[in-house]
Amino acid sequence: MSVEKTGTGAMSLKILAGSANLSLAENIARNVNVKLVQRVLERFPDGELHIEIQESVRGHDVYLVQPTCPPVDEHLFELLLMADACRRAGTIHLTAVIPYFGYARQDRRAHGREPLSVRLIADLLATSGIQRVVAVDLHSQGVESAFAIPVEHVSAVPTLAEAVRSSVPRNAVIVSPDLGAVKMAERYAKLLDLPVAIIHKTRISGAEVSVQRIMGDVRDKQVLVVDDMISTGGTIEKAIQALLEAGCSPSGIKVSATHALLVGAAAERLGKLPIEKIYVSDSVPMSKQVPIPLQVVSLASLLAETIERLHKNRSIAKLIGPQ
């Protein structure tokens, strides 16, 4: 589906939604106060994807809303085909709104004989005709350097911090589960006026991590563990186990993460921990059968404001992610 709105300039604004998170795109449309326009997205019997945009996008400012969440490759290729369709149909300016950016963790070669995946994805997006990317809480700031086209990196942290504010006591501690999440933890801490503790970890595999030590005082304190994503749940599991061993309060443990992938045994793994609540965004669609206490906070308002500001060439400085 896509949406259309006439802006202040010569180009009208249109939003085209892929299949990865249609409900989020519809909520963005409502926030922008526009009507939905239909598109065709179907598969031929042999599995090939067919996309057809059912209205003119010639001369317009188009925003493609498509998180590249699991199945990552299918959603990525769908985004590329939508972009190519828009380019060939005469779109003047094309922006990909990617609430969750798959492959963002593959921004370096750890062992030599492997691809630099995020650079390849960046090149494919640009080749498809996309001229700008909007992403939410990228896993690594290094991802942006892989792009030759502009990347607008906005953050869900203020929205999530506001959602958790009323349930966090004044003696709580914000916990970064690894060094990569320190800047995000510091932003939560600034918004909530709380101290930060940092866990040093070593990754053993894609699903297993080992905790070395904790920097900061967590004894007898309630904790809020924050990260950009929850994938298999291994990092959060080891972090909470280490915090409990360090003497944190076993009650009132909370987790906040922008992207809740919850793949593999993540839900089962987290369900065994004394977590009071997990706060996540709707950057990826959530399963209706998740046996853990989730509170989902919508990104629709954030992304609608981002799109409208970009369309009108206004600053988005206040929406930018942790630097």
Residue, then its C-alpha position, 0 to 999 in steps of 0.5 A: m500500500s502507499v499513501e499520498k499527501t500534497g506538500t508545500g513544494a512542487m512535489s507531493l509526498k507518497i509513501l509506499a509500503g512493503s509487506a514486512n510491517l504493513s501495520l506500522a506503515e498504516n499507522i504512519a499514514r494515519n499520523v500524516n493524515v493521508k489516505l491509503v493507495q493500493r499496490v500489487l505485491e504477489r508471487f508467481p507459482d515459481g516463487e518470483l516476486h511481482i510488484e506493480i504500483q497502481e498509481s502515478v509516482r512520476g515527479h513525486d517525493v516517495y518514501l518506501v517503508q520496509p524494515t528488512c526483518p526476518p526473513v531478511d533476504e526476502h524483505l530486502f529484495e522486495l525493497l529493491l524491486m519496489a525502489d526500481a519500480c518507482r525509479r522507472a516510473g519517474t519518481i523525482h526523489l526516493t527515500a527508503v524508510i528502514p525501521y530495522f536494518g538487517y545486516a547492520r551487524q556485519d559492518r566489518r570482516a572479523h576473519g578475512r574470508e567473508p563479505l563486507s555485507v553491509r557495504l554490499i547492501a548499501d551499494l544495492l540500495a543505491t543502485s536500485g534508485i534509492q537516494r536516501v535512507v532513514a533508519v532507526d537505532l542502527h546497531s553500529q554507527g559504522v553502518e552509515s560510513a558504508f553508504a555513499i547516499p545520505v543516511e538519516h539515523v533517528s532514535a526511538v530512545p526518547t519514546l521508549a524512555e518516556a514509556v518506561r519512566s513511570s515504572v523506574p524508581r529513583n534509585a534504579v540503574i541503567v545497564s548497558p549489556d556490552l560496550g556497544a550499547v554504552k552511548m544508548a545507555e547514556r542517552y537513557a540515563k540523561l533522559l531519566d536522570l539515572p546512573v549507568a552501569i556497563i557490562h563487559k562481555t565476550r561474544i562466543s557465537g551468534a547466540e552465546v556470550s560470556v560476561q567478564r565484569i560489571m562497571g558500576d554499582v548495582r547492589d540492591k538496585q533495580v535495573l533497566v537493561v537497554d540495547d538496540m535489539i533483542s535477537t536470540g536473547g543471549t546478551i540479555e540473559k547473560a547480563i541479567q544473570a551477571l547482575l543478579e550475581a552482583g546483587c541487584s534487586p531481583s524484583g523490578i528488572k526491566v529491559s528496553a530495546t528498539h528492535a525485538l527480533l526474538v528469533g530462535a529460543a529467545a522468548e523461552r530464554l527470556g521467559k525463564l528470567p525474573i523480568e518484570k517487563i520488556y519495552v520494545s518498539d514496533s520496528v518489526p511486527m510482533s508475534k501475537q503469541v509471545p510468553i513474555p511481558l512485552q509493552v510495544v511502543s509505536l514508531a509511527s509518530l516518530l517516523a511520520e514526523t521524520i518523513e514530513r520534516l524531510h519532505k519540507n526540507r526541515s531539520i530533523a536534529k532533535l530526532i537523531g539517534p545517539q552519537 
